[in-house]
Amino acid sequence: MEKSLKLIIAFFSVVLVLFVGFFLFKHQSNASNSSGWDYQHPDMWKDMFPKDCAGSKQSPIDITFGDDMVTKQTMEFIWNNYQNPPENMTLTNNGHSVQLDVQWKMNHWIPYLSVEEDSPEYVFSNLHFHWGAHNTEGSEHTINGHGLPLEVHMVHFKREYKTIVNASNYQDGIMVIASFYNVTSKNSTAIQDIINAAEKVRDEGSSAHIDNFLLSDFEVLRDTPSWVSYNGSLTTPRCLEVVTWFLALKPYDMTEDQIKKIRSLKLSHGDDHDNRPTQPLNGRKIFYYEFR
């Protein structure tokens, strides 16, 4: 009797271990296969990531020309190496956006920028898109409450922090150059270079090498008379408040066909957009610049 009882206890112990192991495996597998957050429930991010996404300096914001706007003196972006031909360009659909990663043959060819002479240098890391299901929405930032179909983010990290991962630990670690696109009858050459490979990355998790083009093809480097800037966060979890934002106020042109091809990309969780709603300003100042 005692021997039988021990066998029964041993049997159920093994079953329990296997059950717990299976549960942990499934949980870990699900966690690695899906980030858990989506654009259908952005209000839940602050609960899922309370340390970061519930902060007081979140992005994006609505740009309003009122008491929160501070006019600054004329300044100048110094763009370096953006005209250098890349060695390799890779486009990736990560389920939350389409991202362009670029490699150059030599490190000293990598693009970087600064605002005026003798100011800190920020090194190019990647660029990605944010869009919506309709032409009246899509941009993450809005201007006087109005959105545009597309917003492009060129992400840079402060050179002294060596990598974008390390830079994410510092309040001044990242600078994002944001530009807006509106639907007109005129093509965007830079957008088209990426759209040409969109078919290859239609599905979540897919990536493809694309034909190389110059980052200087992007209009924001050539024709931007006025900007706004503010201190904020990354617009995706973990929403780290480490970003200096510069937004070009002049929207650039793209066609209806171009935005439709971007919208054809499949995002995680069935999302049809990847723009976070605007966040409270919470007393932050917005700085307005006329650039030379």
C-alpha positions as YAML, in Angstrom:
chain: A
units: angstrom
residues:
- id: 1
  name: MET
  ca: [0.00, 0.00, 0.00]
- id: 2
  name: GLU
  ca: [2.77, 2.38, 0.97]
- id: 3
  name: LYS
  ca: [4.70, 1.46, -2.17]
- id: 4
  name: SER
  ca: [1.65, 2.12, -4.35]
- id: 5
  name: LEU
  ca: [1.11, 5.47, -2.69]
- id: 6
  name: LYS
  ca: [4.71, 6.47, -3.40]
- id: 7
  name: LEU
  ca: [4.30, 5.47, -7.05]
- id: 8
  name: ILE
  ca: [1.13, 7.55, -7.34]
- id: 9
  name: ILE
  ca: [2.82, 10.56, -5.74]
- id: 10
  name: ALA
  ca: [5.84, 10.15, -8.04]
- id: 11
  name: PHE
  ca: [3.58, 9.87, -11.09]
- id: 12
  name: PHE
  ca: [1.67, 13.05, -10.29]
- id: 13
  name: SER
  ca: [4.92, 14.85, -9.46]
- id: 14
  name: VAL
  ca: [6.23, 14.05, -12.93]
- id: 15
  name: VAL
  ca: [2.94, 15.18, -14.49]
- id: 16
  name: LEU
  ca: [3.08, 18.44, -12.53]
- id: 17
  name: VAL
  ca: [6.67, 19.13, -13.61]
- id: 18
  name: LEU
  ca: [5.79, 18.46, -17.24]
- id: 19
  name: PHE
  ca: [2.72, 20.71, -17.04]
- id: 20
  name: VAL
  ca: [4.65, 23.58, -15.47]
- id: 21
  name: GLY
  ca: [7.45, 23.16, -17.99]
- id: 22
  name: PHE
  ca: [5.00, 23.17, -20.89]
- id: 23
  name: PHE
  ca: [3.27, 26.29, -19.53]
- id: 24
  name: LEU
  ca: [6.55, 28.14, -19.12]
- id: 25
  name: PHE
  ca: [7.69, 27.09, -22.59]
- id: 26
  name: LYS
  ca: [4.46, 28.31, -24.17]
- id: 27
  name: HIS
  ca: [4.58, 31.55, -22.21]
- id: 28
  name: GLN
  ca: [8.19, 32.20, -23.23]
- id: 29
  name: SER
  ca: [7.47, 31.23, -26.82]
- id: 30
  name: ASN
  ca: [4.48, 33.56, -27.03]
- id: 31
  name: ALA
  ca: [6.49, 36.36, -25.45]
- id: 32
  name: SER
  ca: [9.26, 35.97, -28.00]
- id: 33
  name: ASN
  ca: [6.92, 35.65, -30.98]
- id: 34
  name: SER
  ca: [4.74, 38.63, -30.09]
- id: 35
  name: SER
  ca: [5.61, 41.80, -28.26]
- id: 36
  name: GLY
  ca: [2.13, 41.88, -26.76]
- id: 37
  name: TRP
  ca: [1.40, 45.54, -27.52]
- id: 38
  name: ASP
  ca: [-0.55, 46.81, -30.49]
- id: 39
  name: TYR
  ca: [-1.96, 49.99, -32.02]
- id: 40
  name: GLN
  ca: [-5.56, 49.03, -31.33]
- id: 41
  name: HIS
  ca: [-5.10, 49.52, -27.58]
- id: 42
  name: PRO
  ca: [-2.40, 52.19, -27.10]
- id: 43
  name: ASP
  ca: [-4.09, 53.27, -23.88]
- id: 44
  name: MET
  ca: [-2.88, 49.97, -22.37]
- id: 45
  name: TRP
  ca: [0.80, 50.72, -22.95]
- id: 46
  name: LYS
  ca: [1.08, 52.71, -19.74]
- id: 47
  name: ASP
  ca: [-0.20, 49.69, -17.82]
- id: 48
  name: MET
  ca: [2.04, 47.24, -19.66]
- id: 49
  name: PHE
  ca: [5.11, 49.50, -19.34]
- id: 50
  name: PRO
  ca: [4.33, 51.73, -16.33]
- id: 51
  name: LYS
  ca: [7.93, 52.76, -15.72]
- id: 52
  name: ASP
  ca: [8.29, 54.33, -19.14]
- id: 53
  name: CYS
  ca: [5.06, 54.73, -21.16]
- id: 54
  name: ALA
  ca: [3.31, 56.49, -18.27]
- id: 55
  name: GLY
  ca: [5.90, 59.26, -18.05]
- id: 56
  name: SER
  ca: [5.26, 63.00, -18.24]
- id: 57
  name: LYS
  ca: [7.34, 63.67, -21.39]
- id: 58
  name: GLN
  ca: [5.72, 61.31, -23.85]
- id: 59
  name: SER
  ca: [5.56, 61.54, -27.64]
- id: 60
  name: PRO
  ca: [4.01, 62.27, -30.04]
- id: 61
  name: ILE
  ca: [2.31, 65.59, -29.31]
- id: 62
  name: ASP
  ca: [0.04, 68.05, -31.08]
- id: 63
  name: ILE
  ca: [1.99, 71.04, -32.37]
- id: 64
  name: THR
  ca: [-0.02, 74.16, -31.59]
- id: 65
  name: PHE
  ca: [1.08, 77.72, -32.21]
- id: 66
  name: GLY
  ca: [0.16, 79.23, -28.87]
- id: 67
  name: ASP
  ca: [1.58, 80.09, -25.47]
- id: 68
  name: ASP
  ca: [3.61, 76.86, -25.37]
- id: 69
  name: MET
  ca: [5.55, 77.92, -28.49]
- id: 70
  name: VAL
  ca: [8.89, 79.67, -28.01]
- id: 71
  name: THR
  ca: [10.46, 81.35, -31.05]
- id: 72
  name: LYS
  ca: [14.22, 80.83, -31.24]
- id: 73
  name: GLN
  ca: [16.87, 82.53, -33.32]
- id: 74
  name: THR
  ca: [17.75, 81.37, -36.82]
- id: 75
  name: MET
  ca: [19.82, 78.19, -36.77]
- id: 76
  name: GLU
  ca: [21.30, 75.71, -39.22]
- id: 77
  name: PHE
  ca: [21.44, 71.93, -39.48]
- id: 78
  name: ILE
  ca: [24.85, 70.69, -40.54]
- id: 79
  name: TRP
  ca: [24.29, 67.48, -42.52]
- id: 80
  name: ASN
  ca: [27.40, 65.38, -43.02]
- id: 81
  name: ASN
  ca: [27.89, 62.34, -45.31]
- id: 82
  name: TYR
  ca: [24.22, 61.93, -46.25]
- id: 83
  name: GLN
  ca: [25.32, 62.14, -49.88]
- id: 84
  name: ASN
  ca: [27.69, 59.16, -49.48]
- id: 85
  name: PRO
  ca: [26.60, 56.03, -51.40]
- id: 86
  name: PRO
  ca: [25.69, 53.15, -49.07]
- id: 87
  name: GLU
  ca: [27.20, 49.69, -49.41]
- id: 88
  name: ASN
  ca: [24.01, 47.90, -48.39]
- id: 89
  name: MET
  ca: [20.38, 48.76, -47.60]
- id: 90
  name: THR
  ca: [17.97, 46.39, -45.88]
- id: 91
  name: LEU
  ca: [14.23, 46.96, -45.53]
- id: 92
  name: THR
  ca: [12.43, 45.10, -42.72]
- id: 93
  name: ASN
  ca: [8.78, 44.73, -41.77]
- id: 94
  name: ASN
  ca: [9.05, 44.30, -38.00]
- id: 95
  name: GLY
  ca: [5.30, 44.11, -37.50]
- id: 96
  name: HIS
  ca: [5.08, 47.63, -36.09]
- id: 97
  name: SER
  ca: [6.62, 49.57, -38.98]
- id: 98
  name: VAL
  ca: [8.82, 49.22, -42.04]
- id: 99
  name: GLN
  ca: [12.42, 50.09, -41.17]
- id: 100
  name: LEU
  ca: [15.40, 50.90, -43.36]
- id: 101
  name: ASP
  ca: [18.84, 49.92, -42.07]
- id: 102
  name: VAL
  ca: [21.91, 51.12, -43.95]
- id: 103
  name: GLN
  ca: [25.56, 50.12, -44.02]
- id: 104
  name: TRP
  ca: [28.51, 52.04, -45.43]
- id: 105
  name: LYS
  ca: [31.84, 50.68, -46.56]
- id: 106
  name: MET
  ca: [33.80, 52.69, -44.01]
- id: 107
  name: ASN
  ca: [32.78, 54.05, -40.61]
- id: 108
  name: HIS
  ca: [33.83, 57.59, -41.45]
- id: 109
  name: TRP
  ca: [31.29, 57.56, -44.29]
- id: 110
  name: ILE
  ca: [28.35, 57.11, -41.91]
- id: 111
  name: PRO
  ca: [26.04, 60.17, -41.94]
- id: 112
  name: TYR
  ca: [25.81, 62.40, -38.89]
- id: 113
  name: LEU
  ca: [24.37, 65.81, -38.09]
- id: 114
  name: SER
  ca: [24.71, 68.66, -35.66]
- id: 115
  name: VAL
  ca: [22.80, 71.84, -34.97]
- id: 116
  name: GLU
  ca: [25.27, 74.67, -35.54]
- id: 117
  name: GLU
  ca: [29.05, 74.44, -35.26]
- id: 118
  name: ASP
  ca: [30.62, 72.90, -32.15]
- id: 119
  name: SER
  ca: [27.36, 71.30, -31.02]
- id: 120
  name: PRO
  ca: [27.13, 67.54, -30.26]
- id: 121
  name: GLU
  ca: [27.12, 65.16, -33.21]
- id: 122
  name: TYR
  ca: [24.29, 62.67, -33.75]
- id: 123
  name: VAL
  ca: [24.99, 59.60, -35.89]
- id: 124
  name: PHE
  ca: [22.40, 58.12, -38.25]
- id: 125
  name: SER
  ca: [20.93, 54.80, -37.06]
- id: 126
  name: ASN
  ca: [17.83, 53.97, -39.13]
- id: 127
  name: LEU
  ca: [14.65, 55.40, -40.58]
- id: 128
  name: HIS
  ca: [11.09, 54.12, -40.44]
- id: 129
  name: PHE
  ca: [7.53, 55.06, -41.42]
- id: 130
  name: HIS
  ca: [4.29, 55.75, -39.55]
- id: 131
  name: TRP
  ca: [1.01, 55.73, -41.49]
- id: 132
  name: GLY
  ca: [-2.74, 55.45, -41.09]
- id: 133
  name: ALA
  ca: [-5.72, 53.87, -42.81]
- id: 134
  name: HIS
  ca: [-6.91, 57.16, -44.32]
- id: 135
  name: ASN
  ca: [-5.38, 60.34, -45.73]
- id: 136
  name: THR
  ca: [-6.59, 62.39, -42.77]
- id: 137
  name: GLU
  ca: [-4.49, 60.37, -40.33]
- id: 138
  name: GLY
  ca: [-1.22, 58.49, -40.17]
- id: 139
  name: SER
  ca: [1.33, 60.95, -38.85]
- id: 140
  name: GLU
  ca: [2.10, 60.54, -35.18]
- id: 141
  name: HIS
  ca: [2.51, 64.24, -34.52]
- id: 142
  name: THR
  ca: [-0.34, 66.50, -35.51]
- id: 143
  name: ILE
  ca: [-0.39, 70.21, -36.34]
- id: 144
  name: ASN
  ca: [-3.20, 72.18, -34.71]
- id: 145
  name: GLY
  ca: [-5.06, 68.90, -34.29]
- id: 146
  name: HIS
  ca: [-4.71, 67.77, -37.90]
- id: 147
  name: GLY
  ca: [-2.82, 64.68, -39.02]
- id: 148
  name: LEU
  ca: [-1.21, 63.84, -42.36]
- id: 149
  name: PRO
  ca: [-1.02, 60.49, -44.20]
- id: 150
  name: LEU
  ca: [2.66, 59.70, -43.46]
- id: 151
  name: GLU
  ca: [5.43, 60.60, -41.03]
- id: 152
  name: VAL
  ca: [9.04, 59.54, -41.60]
- id: 153
  name: HIS
  ca: [11.48, 59.27, -38.69]
- id: 154
  name: MET
  ca: [15.24, 59.48, -39.23]
- id: 155
  name: VAL
  ca: [16.72, 58.18, -35.97]
- id: 156
  name: HIS
  ca: [20.14, 59.31, -34.73]
- id: 157
  name: PHE
  ca: [22.14, 58.68, -31.54]
- id: 158
  name: LYS
  ca: [24.63, 60.94, -29.78]
- id: 159
  name: ARG
  ca: [28.13, 60.02, -30.93]
- id: 160
  name: GLU
  ca: [29.70, 59.98, -27.47]
- id: 161
  name: TYR
  ca: [27.38, 57.14, -26.41]
- id: 162
  name: LYS
  ca: [28.79, 54.86, -29.16]
- id: 163
  name: THR
  ca: [25.60, 52.86, -29.92]
- id: 164
  name: ILE
  ca: [21.88, 53.54, -30.05]
- id: 165
  name: VAL
  ca: [21.31, 50.93, -27.33]
- id: 166
  name: ASN
  ca: [23.65, 52.71, -24.94]
- id: 167
  name: ALA
  ca: [22.31, 56.12, -25.98]
- id: 168
  name: SER
  ca: [18.84, 55.01, -24.89]
- id: 169
  name: ASN
  ca: [20.06, 55.30, -21.28]
- id: 170
  name: TYR
  ca: [20.55, 59.07, -21.50]
- id: 171
  name: GLN
  ca: [18.04, 61.92, -21.74]
- id: 172
  name: ASP
  ca: [19.94, 63.50, -24.63]
- id: 173
  name: GLY
  ca: [20.82, 60.18, -26.23]
- id: 174
  name: ILE
  ca: [18.60, 60.20, -29.32]
- id: 175
  name: MET
  ca: [17.61, 62.79, -31.91]
- id: 176
  name: VAL
  ca: [14.80, 62.11, -34.37]
- id: 177
  name: ILE
  ca: [14.30, 64.13, -37.54]
- id: 178
  name: ALA
  ca: [10.62, 63.84, -38.44]
- id: 179
  name: SER
  ca: [9.03, 64.83, -41.74]
- id: 180
  name: PHE
  ca: [5.43, 64.81, -42.95]
- id: 181
  name: TYR
  ca: [4.05, 63.74, -46.32]
- id: 182
  name: ASN
  ca: [0.79, 64.80, -47.92]
- id: 183
  name: VAL
  ca: [-0.98, 63.16, -50.86]
- id: 184
  name: THR
  ca: [-0.68, 65.19, -54.07]
- id: 185
  name: SER
  ca: [-0.07, 64.43, -57.74]
- id: 186
  name: LYS
  ca: [3.71, 64.54, -57.29]
- id: 187
  name: ASN
  ca: [5.89, 61.49, -56.56]
- id: 188
  name: SER
  ca: [8.46, 61.38, -53.77]
- id: 189
  name: THR
  ca: [11.69, 59.96, -55.20]
- id: 190
  name: ALA
  ca: [13.02, 58.78, -51.83]
- id: 191
  name: ILE
  ca: [9.72, 57.19, -50.84]
- id: 192
  name: GLN
  ca: [9.56, 55.46, -54.22]
- id: 193
  name: ASP
  ca: [13.01, 53.92, -53.68]
- id: 194
  name: ILE
  ca: [11.58, 52.16, -50.63]
- id: 195
  name: ILE
  ca: [8.20, 51.36, -52.17]
- id: 196
  name: ASN
  ca: [9.96, 49.54, -55.02]
- id: 197
  name: ALA
  ca: [10.87, 46.87, -52.46]
- id: 198
  name: ALA
  ca: [7.60, 46.95, -50.51]
- id: 199
  name: GLU
  ca: [6.30, 43.78, -52.17]
- id: 200
  name: LYS
  ca: [9.27, 41.88, -50.73]
- id: 201
  name: VAL
  ca: [8.43, 42.85, -47.14]
- id: 202
  name: ARG
  ca: [4.65, 42.71, -47.24]
- id: 203
  name: ASP
  ca: [4.49, 40.12, -44.44]
- id: 204
  name: GLU
  ca: [5.43, 40.69, -40.81]
- id: 205
  name: GLY
  ca: [8.98, 39.55, -40.06]
- id: 206
  name: SER
  ca: [10.17, 39.71, -43.66]
- id: 207
  name: SER
  ca: [13.21, 41.63, -44.84]
- id: 208
  name: ALA
  ca: [14.94, 42.24, -48.16]
- id: 209
  name: HIS
  ca: [17.94, 43.99, -49.63]
- id: 210
  name: ILE
  ca: [16.92, 46.94, -51.76]
- id: 211
  name: ASP
  ca: [18.63, 48.97, -54.45]
- id: 212
  name: ASN
  ca: [20.94, 51.49, -52.85]
- id: 213
  name: PHE
  ca: [20.03, 55.17, -52.93]
- id: 214
  name: LEU
  ca: [21.33, 58.29, -51.22]
- id: 215
  name: LEU
  ca: [19.80, 59.45, -47.95]
- id: 216
  name: SER
  ca: [20.20, 62.96, -49.33]
- id: 217
  name: ASP
  ca: [17.32, 62.07, -51.68]
- id: 218
  name: PHE
  ca: [14.96, 62.74, -48.77]
- id: 219
  name: GLU
  ca: [13.42, 66.16, -49.18]
- id: 220
  name: VAL
  ca: [13.89, 67.08, -45.52]
- id: 221
  name: LEU
  ca: [17.64, 67.51, -46.12]
- id: 222
  name: ARG
  ca: [17.15, 69.99, -48.95]
- id: 223
  name: ASP
  ca: [14.03, 72.07, -48.51]
- id: 224
  name: THR
  ca: [13.01, 72.79, -44.93]
- id: 225
  name: PRO
  ca: [12.68, 76.46, -43.98]
- id: 226
  name: SER
  ca: [11.06, 76.05, -40.56]
- id: 227
  name: TRP
  ca: [11.12, 73.50, -37.76]
- id: 228
  name: VAL
  ca: [9.79, 72.86, -34.28]
- id: 229
  name: SER
  ca: [11.64, 71.03, -31.54]
- id: 230
  name: TYR
  ca: [10.79, 69.64, -28.11]
- id: 231
  name: ASN
  ca: [11.97, 67.02, -25.63]
- id: 232
  name: GLY
  ca: [10.00, 63.78, -25.62]
- id: 233
  name: SER
  ca: [10.11, 60.03, -25.93]
- id: 234
  name: LEU
  ca: [10.23, 57.12, -28.31]
- id: 235
  name: THR
  ca: [6.73, 56.61, -29.70]
- id: 236
  name: THR
  ca: [6.75, 52.83, -29.24]
- id: 237
  name: PRO
  ca: [7.21, 50.80, -26.06]
- id: 238
  name: ARG
  ca: [9.23, 51.17, -24.00]
- id: 239
  name: CYS
  ca: [8.53, 54.85, -24.70]
- id: 240
  name: LEU
  ca: [11.86, 55.94, -23.20]
- id: 241
  name: GLU
  ca: [12.02, 59.70, -22.58]
- id: 242
  name: VAL
  ca: [15.39, 60.18, -24.26]
- id: 243
  name: VAL
  ca: [14.52, 61.95, -27.52]
- id: 244
  name: THR
  ca: [15.16, 65.45, -28.83]
- id: 245
  name: TRP
  ca: [12.61, 65.89, -31.59]
- id: 246
  name: PHE
  ca: [13.01, 68.11, -34.66]
- id: 247
  name: LEU
  ca: [9.94, 68.23, -36.92]
- id: 248
  name: ALA
  ca: [9.95, 69.80, -40.37]
- id: 249
  name: LEU
  ca: [6.79, 71.89, -40.66]
- id: 250
  name: LYS
  ca: [6.61, 71.86, -44.45]
- id: 251
  name: PRO
  ca: [4.84, 68.69, -45.68]
- id: 252
  name: TYR
  ca: [6.37, 67.00, -48.70]
- id: 253
  name: ASP
  ca: [4.62, 65.40, -51.66]
- id: 254
  name: MET
  ca: [3.70, 61.78, -52.34]
- id: 255
  name: THR
  ca: [1.03, 60.22, -54.53]
- id: 256
  name: GLU
  ca: [-2.09, 58.25, -53.66]
- id: 257
  name: ASP
  ca: [-0.51, 55.18, -55.26]
- id: 258
  name: GLN
  ca: [2.55, 55.49, -53.04]
- id: 259
  name: ILE
  ca: [0.60, 55.66, -49.78]
- id: 260
  name: LYS
  ca: [-1.63, 52.76, -50.88]
- id: 261
  name: LYS
  ca: [1.43, 50.56, -51.35]
- id: 262
  name: ILE
  ca: [2.65, 51.46, -47.88]
- id: 263
  name: ARG
  ca: [-0.77, 50.63, -46.42]
- id: 264
  name: SER
  ca: [-0.61, 47.21, -48.09]
- id: 265
  name: LEU
  ca: [2.11, 46.15, -45.64]
- id: 266
  name: LYS
  ca: [0.82, 43.71, -43.02]
- id: 267
  name: LEU
  ca: [1.35, 44.71, -39.39]
- id: 268
  name: SER
  ca: [1.10, 42.69, -36.16]
- id: 269
  name: HIS
  ca: [-2.27, 41.96, -34.56]
- id: 270
  name: GLY
  ca: [-4.13, 43.02, -37.72]
- id: 271
  name: ASP
  ca: [-3.26, 46.69, -37.17]
- id: 272
  name: ASP
  ca: [-4.08, 48.94, -40.13]
- id: 273
  name: HIS
  ca: [-2.03, 51.86, -38.77]
- id: 274
  name: ASP
  ca: [1.09, 52.40, -36.69]
- id: 275
  name: ASN
  ca: [0.66, 55.86, -35.24]
- id: 276
  name: ARG
  ca: [0.40, 56.41, -31.50]
- id: 277
  name: PRO
  ca: [-2.18, 59.01, -30.36]
- id: 278
  name: THR
  ca: [-0.83, 62.36, -29.24]
- id: 279
  name: GLN
  ca: [0.18, 62.72, -25.59]
- id: 280
  name: PRO
  ca: [-0.24, 65.59, -23.09]
- id: 281
  name: LEU
  ca: [2.35, 68.33, -23.29]
- id: 282
  name: ASN
  ca: [2.50, 68.59, -19.47]
- id: 283
  name: GLY
  ca: [4.09, 72.03, -19.42]
- id: 284
  name: ARG
  ca: [6.82, 71.33, -21.94]
- id: 285
  name: LYS
  ca: [7.86, 74.09, -24.30]
- id: 286
  name: ILE
  ca: [7.83, 73.76, -28.09]
- id: 287
  name: PHE
  ca: [10.62, 75.67, -29.83]
- id: 288
  name: TYR
  ca: [10.16, 77.21, -33.27]
- id: 289
  name: TYR
  ca: [13.17, 77.69, -35.57]
- id: 290
  name: GLU
  ca: [13.79, 79.35, -38.91]
- id: 291
  name: PHE
  ca: [16.74, 77.47, -40.38]
- id: 292
  name: ARG
  ca: [19.29, 78.92, -42.77]
...
